[in-house]
Amino acid sequence: MINGADTAWLMMASVLVLLMTLPALALFYGGLVQAKNILSVLVQCCAIACLGSVLWFAIGYSLAYSGDGPWIGNLSAAFLQNAGRAALHPGTFIPESVFVMFQMTFAVITPALIIGAYVERIRFDAVLAISGLWLLLVYAPVAHWVWGGGFLAKAGVIDFAGGIVVHVTAGVSAVVIAWMLKPRHEFPHNVRPPHAPWMVMVGASLLWVGWFGFNAGSALAANADAGMAMLNTHMSAAAATLVWIAIEWRSFGKPSLVGAVTGTIAGLATITPAAGTVGVLGAVLLGSAASIVCYSAVHLVKRVMAVDDALDVLGVHGVGGALGTLALPFLSGLGVGGAPLHHPVMAQFIVQAEGVLAAAVWAGVATFVITKLVGKVIGLRVDRDHEIQGLDYATHGESGYHGNR
């Protein structure tokens, strides 16, 4: 029988996760770019959300959640042919339609995260082509591996809400695309600061709120696991924000608003795989570690590797997701509120590492092939004049602010 409380919570969680893409991520990324490119980011987020939803309905959900193969699902659930009005999702007390919707919001936001790597220089048709292919060839298979009964699920990997499925895949794919696309013409010495830090903060705050649906909703029930995941999510974000502020204060003498909320996102990404496993003390420690590690990773990608991952998708999301995934076996027993592991600590760590490595390798190789193909067929980059003019007017014929052309 359908459980009303579980169903109501998952419906609400679906709304919260969709909020993370529209408008939260759009505002977060939109404030970070130059004023002449804000609308291009908003259009990309909106279009990816719509394209991803249709592809999920058609075959994405089936590839991720049907069948019992180790690598990929089958097409038995294509076009949601088994999602009758009263059908329950196996192993839960929620309607299949609600589970489909909840997982759709994950499938929507993951390719949207990658936007941060290629802003201000990519063709809009390339965005659509890469995102659509990526959802089907990267996201759906990895979701099946971890959540759909694939080989990582059978090995006992723990990824409560998407450290591997969402953040590792998006982060690795982002840096591959950024490397293939080449840097913006002013990178690295003349890149302008975010045009609207207040907008970045508003977007980050909405992401923080939406993340409760992301993590607590992944319990798939209104129960104690959801409650602990919600508390862990908040505490990790709070600790990470404070530590990032402290790092900037010590390094530059002035803590920035953009830096503070970047720490927030790092803490949220890092707790995502561990939200259902660690207790509150573990969540605070993970959030604190997230800012230290992700801050260093951002510097490594841009300054050492010289890759123009414009909005730090690998450094914050990819590294954060991997950190939470790898650290959770060692933190699950700290304090109160932790959950049992599937294996002893070191054995669980090895399984976690295998999951991160498998997802990273597949995401990197598949994204390279997808991007190469799209580059040959469509092209990847706008010309220099359009990049200088800004994508808002050059690509979309509009301006985010009066007179900004």
C-alpha positions in Angstrom: 0.0 0.0 0.0 1.1 3.6 -0.7 2.3 5.3 2.4 1.0 8.9 2.5 3.8 10.4 4.6 6.6 8.9 2.5 4.9 9.9 -0.7 4.3 13.5 0.5 7.9 13.8 1.6 9.3 12.5 -1.7 7.0 14.8 -3.7 8.3 17.7 -1.6 11.9 16.5 -2.0 11.4 16.4 -5.7 10.4 20.0 -5.7 13.4 20.9 -3.6 15.8 19.2 -5.9 14.3 20.8 -9.0 14.7 24.1 -7.2 18.4 23.4 -7.1 18.5 23.7 -10.9 15.8 26.2 -11.5 16.5 28.8 -10.2 19.3 28.0 -7.6 22.1 26.8 -9.8 21.1 29.3 -12.5 21.5 32.2 -10.1 24.7 30.8 -8.5 26.4 30.4 -11.8 24.8 33.5 -13.4 26.2 35.8 -10.7 29.7 34.3 -11.1 30.1 35.2 -14.8 30.5 38.6 -16.4 27.3 40.7 -16.9 27.4 40.2 -20.6 27.0 36.4 -20.2 24.4 36.0 -17.4 21.5 35.2 -19.7 23.5 32.5 -21.5 23.9 30.7 -18.2 20.2 31.0 -17.4 19.2 29.7 -20.8 21.6 26.8 -20.5 20.2 25.7 -17.1 16.6 26.0 -18.3 17.2 24.1 -21.6 19.2 21.3 -19.9 16.4 20.9 -17.4 13.8 20.5 -20.1 16.0 18.3 -22.4 17.0 16.1 -19.5 13.4 15.6 -18.4 12.3 14.5 -21.8 15.2 12.1 -22.2 14.7 10.7 -18.7 11.1 9.9 -19.6 12.0 8.4 -22.9 14.9 6.1 -22.1 17.1 7.5 -19.4 15.1 6.2 -16.4 14.9 2.7 -18.1 18.7 2.6 -18.7 19.3 3.5 -15.0 16.7 1.5 -13.1 15.4 -1.4 -15.2 16.9 -4.9 -15.5 19.6 -6.5 -13.4 22.7 -6.3 -15.7 26.0 -5.2 -14.1 26.6 -2.3 -16.6 23.4 -0.9 -17.9 19.7 -1.3 -17.6 17.4 -2.4 -20.4 14.5 -0.7 -22.2 11.7 -2.5 -20.4 10.7 0.8 -18.7 11.2 3.0 -21.8 8.6 5.8 -22.0 7.6 4.7 -18.5 5.4 2.0 -19.8 5.2 0.3 -16.4 4.5 3.4 -14.3 0.8 2.9 -13.8 -1.1 5.3 -11.6 -1.1 3.0 -8.6 2.1 1.1 -9.2 4.6 1.0 -6.3 8.3 1.4 -6.8 9.8 -1.9 -5.6 11.1 -1.9 -2.1 9.3 1.3 -1.1 5.8 2.5 -0.2 5.8 5.4 -2.8 4.2 5.4 -6.3 6.5 4.6 -9.2 5.6 8.0 -10.7 7.0 9.8 -7.6 10.2 7.8 -7.7 10.6 8.6 -11.4 10.1 12.3 -10.7 12.5 12.3 -7.8 15.3 10.6 -9.8 14.5 12.8 -12.8 15.6 15.9 -10.8 18.9 14.2 -10.1 19.4 13.5 -13.8 18.5 17.1 -14.6 20.9 18.8 -12.2 24.0 16.7 -12.9 24.7 17.8 -16.5 23.6 21.3 -15.4 26.5 21.3 -12.9 28.9 20.9 -15.8 27.9 24.3 -17.2 30.3 25.9 -14.7 33.3 24.5 -16.6 32.5 26.0 -20.0 30.6 29.3 -19.4 31.3 32.4 -21.5 32.8 30.5 -24.5 30.7 27.6 -25.7 28.1 27.3 -28.5 24.5 26.8 -27.3 23.8 23.9 -29.7 27.0 22.2 -28.4 25.6 22.6 -24.9 22.4 20.8 -25.8 24.2 18.0 -27.8 26.8 17.3 -25.1 24.3 17.4 -22.3 21.8 15.0 -23.9 24.4 12.5 -24.9 26.1 12.8 -21.5 22.9 12.1 -19.6 22.4 8.8 -21.6 26.0 7.6 -21.9 27.5 8.7 -18.6 24.9 9.5 -16.0 22.4 6.7 -16.7 25.1 3.9 -16.7 26.8 5.2 -13.5 23.4 5.6 -11.8 22.7 1.9 -12.7 26.0 0.8 -11.4 25.4 2.4 -8.0 21.6 2.7 -7.5 20.1 0.4 -10.1 21.5 -2.9 -9.0 24.7 -2.8 -11.1 28.2 -4.1 -10.2 29.0 -1.4 -7.7 25.7 -1.9 -5.9 26.5 -5.6 -5.7 30.0 -4.9 -4.4 28.4 -2.9 -1.5 29.4 0.7 -2.4 27.8 3.4 -0.3 26.7 6.5 -2.1 23.7 7.8 -0.2 22.7 10.7 -2.5 25.2 11.1 -5.3 28.8 11.7 -4.3 29.8 9.3 -7.1 26.8 9.3 -9.4 26.4 13.1 -9.4 29.5 14.9 -8.2 32.4 12.7 -9.3 30.9 12.2 -12.8 30.1 15.9 -13.2 33.5 17.1 -11.9 35.6 14.8 -14.0 33.5 15.5 -17.1 33.7 19.2 -16.5 37.5 19.4 -16.5 37.6 17.2 -19.6 35.3 19.6 -21.5 37.1 22.7 -20.2 40.5 21.3 -21.3 39.2 20.4 -24.7 37.4 23.7 -25.1 40.6 25.7 -24.2 40.6 28.7 -21.9 38.7 31.9 -22.2 40.7 34.5 -24.0 41.5 36.5 -20.8 42.5 33.4 -18.7 44.4 33.2 -16.4 45.6 36.8 -15.8 42.7 39.0 -16.8 39.7 37.0 -15.8 37.2 39.5 -14.3 35.6 38.9 -10.9 32.0 37.8 -10.5 29.6 40.6 -11.7 27.0 40.0 -9.0 28.2 38.4 -5.7 24.8 39.0 -4.1 23.3 36.8 -6.8 25.8 34.1 -6.1 24.8 34.2 -2.5 21.1 34.0 -3.3 21.7 31.0 -5.6 23.9 29.3 -3.0 21.3 29.8 -0.3 18.6 28.2 -2.5 21.0 25.3 -3.2 21.5 24.9 0.5 17.7 24.7 1.0 17.2 22.4 -2.0 20.0 20.1 -0.8 17.7 18.9 2.0 15.6 17.3 -0.6 18.6 16.0 -2.4 20.1 14.2 0.7 17.2 13.7 3.0 14.9 12.7 0.1 17.4 9.9 -0.8 16.1 7.9 2.3 13.0 7.4 0.1 10.9 7.6 3.2 9.9 10.0 6.0 12.0 8.3 8.6 15.0 8.5 10.9 17.4 8.1 8.1 15.9 11.2 6.4 16.1 13.2 9.6 19.7 12.4 10.2 20.6 13.1 6.6 19.0 16.5 6.8 20.8 17.4 10.0 24.1 16.1 8.6 23.6 18.2 5.5 23.1 21.4 7.4 26.0 20.9 9.8 28.5 20.0 7.0 27.5 23.1 5.1 27.8 25.3 8.1 31.2 24.0 9.2 32.6 24.2 5.6 31.4 27.8 5.3 33.2 28.9 8.4 36.4 27.1 7.5 36.5 28.6 4.0 36.0 32.1 5.6 38.9 31.4 7.9 41.1 30.3 5.0 40.5 33.4 3.1 40.7 35.7 6.1 44.2 34.2 6.9 45.4 34.2 3.3 44.1 37.6 2.1 43.1 39.5 5.2 39.5 39.8 3.9 36.9 37.0 3.8 34.8 37.3 0.7 31.1 36.5 0.2 31.8 34.4 -2.9 34.4 32.5 -1.0 32.1 31.9 1.9 29.3 30.4 -0.2 31.8 28.4 -2.3 32.7 26.8 1.0 29.0 26.1 1.6 28.7 24.2 -1.7 31.9 22.3 -1.0 30.4 21.2 2.3 27.2 20.2 0.7 28.9 18.2 -2.1 31.1 16.4 0.4 28.4 15.3 2.8 26.2 14.0 -0.1 27.5 10.4 -0.3 27.9 10.1 3.5 24.7 11.9 4.7 23.0 8.5 5.5 26.1 6.9 7.1 27.9 9.3 9.4 26.7 10.9 12.5 26.6 14.6 13.3 30.3 14.8 14.4 31.3 13.0 11.2 29.3 15.6 9.2 31.1 18.5 10.9 34.5 17.0 10.4 33.7 16.3 6.7 32.5 19.8 6.1 35.6 21.2 7.7 37.9 18.9 5.6 35.9 19.8 2.5 36.9 23.5 2.6 40.6 22.7 3.1 40.7 20.0 0.4 38.5 21.8 -2.1 40.2 25.1 -1.7 43.5 23.4 -2.5 41.9 21.6 -5.4 40.6 24.8 -7.0 44.1 26.3 -6.9 45.6 23.1 -8.4 43.2 22.9 -11.3 43.5 26.6 -12.3 47.1 27.5 -11.3 49.0 24.2 -11.6 47.1 22.3 -14.3 46.2 25.7 -16.0 42.7 24.3 -17.0 40.0 27.0 -17.2 37.3 25.1 -15.2 35.7 28.5 -14.9 33.4 28.0 -11.9 35.4 25.2 -10.2 33.2 22.2 -10.9 36.0 19.7 -10.5 37.6 21.4 -7.5 34.4 21.8 -5.5 32.0 19.1 -6.8 34.3 16.4 -8.1 36.8 16.6 -5.3 34.1 17.1 -2.7 32.1 14.2 -3.8 35.2 11.9 -3.9 36.3 13.1 -0.5 33.0 12.3 1.2 32.8 8.9 -0.6 36.3 7.9 0.5 36.1 9.3 4.1 32.8 7.9 5.1 34.0 4.5 6.2 36.4 6.1 8.7 33.8 8.5 10.1 30.7 6.3 10.4 31.6 5.2 13.9 32.3 8.6 15.4 29.9 10.1 17.9 26.2 9.1 17.7 23.9 8.7 14.7 26.2 6.7 12.4 24.9 3.8 10.4 26.5 0.3 9.9 28.8 -0.2 6.9 28.4 -3.0 4.4 31.9 -4.3 5.1 34.7 -3.8 7.7 36.3 -0.3 7.5 39.2 -1.0 5.2 37.3 -3.3 3.0 34.6 -0.7 2.7 37.2 1.9 1.8 38.5 -0.3 -1.0 35.0 -0.7 -2.4 34.5 3.1 -2.1 37.7 3.8 -4.0 36.8 1.3 -6.7 33.5 3.2 -7.1 35.2 6.6 -7.4 37.8 5.3 -9.8 35.3 3.4 -12.1 33.0 6.5 -12.3 35.9 8.9 -12.9 37.5 6.8 -15.6 34.2 6.2 -17.4 33.1 9.8 -17.1 36.4 11.0 -18.4 36.7 8.7 -21.4 33.0 8.9 -22.4 33.0 12.7 -22.1 36.1 13.0 -24.3 34.4 10.9 -27.0 31.1 12.8 -26.7 32.8 16.2 -26.8 35.1 15.2 -29.7 32.1 14.0 -31.7 30.0 17.1 -31.0 33.0 19.2 -32.0 33.3 17.5 -35.3 29.6 17.6 -36.1 28.5 20.9 -34.7 31.6 22.8 -33.3 32.3 23.7 -29.7 33.3 27.2 -29.3 32.0 30.6 -30.4 34.3 32.8 -32.3 36.5 35.3 -30.6 34.4 38.4 -31.5 31.3 36.8 -30.0 33.2 35.8 -26.9 34.3 39.4 -26.4 30.9 40.7 -27.2 29.3 38.3 -24.7 27.0 35.3 -25.3 23.9 37.0 -24.2 23.5 39.2 -27.2 25.7 37.3 -29.7 23.9 34.0 -29.2 20.5 34.9 -27.7 19.9 38.4 -29.0 19.1 39.7 -25.5 20.9 41.5 -22.7 20.6 40.8 -18.9 21.0 44.5 -18.1 19.8 47.6 -19.9 22.4 48.8 -22.5 24.7 45.9 -21.9 25.7 44.9 -25.4 
